[in-house]
Amino acid sequence: MNNAASILVLLFLAVTFVQSAYEKVFGWNATITWMKEHFAKSVLKNNVPQALFILLVIELVAGIFSLVGCMELFINGGRTFGFYGAVFSCIALLFMLLGQRLARDYDGARTIAIYYIPAVLAVFWLS
C-alpha cells in the first residue's frame, strides 16, 4: 500500500477535528464559558462566540474533508479531498495557535504546534 502514511495521518486529522467539533456542538455553553474566561485578558474577549463558531466551521470542514480524503485515497488513489482536509487542518491549527498566543497560554500553543507537524506533512505528501 503506497499511501499508508497519508491515510494514517488523514485518519489522525479526521479524528482530531471531528471529535473537537462534536465537543463544541454538544458542549457549546460550557465551551463558551471556559473560553470567555480563557480569553478574558485578550483582544478576543468580546468576540468569543463568533471566533468559536468560525473555528467550529473550519474544524468540521477539516475533519470531513480528511475523512473523505482518506476514503478517496484508499479507493482510487485520489488526493484532492485529503489535500484540502490537510490544508483546512493547518488553518484551524493556526487559528488555535493565534488564540493561545493572544491568551498568553504558551503551554497550549506548544501543544498545538505538535498537532501542526502531521498536518503540514499531510499537505506535503498530498500536494
Summary of the structure (lengths in Angstrom):
residues: 127
radius of gyration: 15.3
end to end distance: 18.3
largest distance: 49.6
contacts: 411
relative contact order: 0.17
helix: 84%
strand: 0%
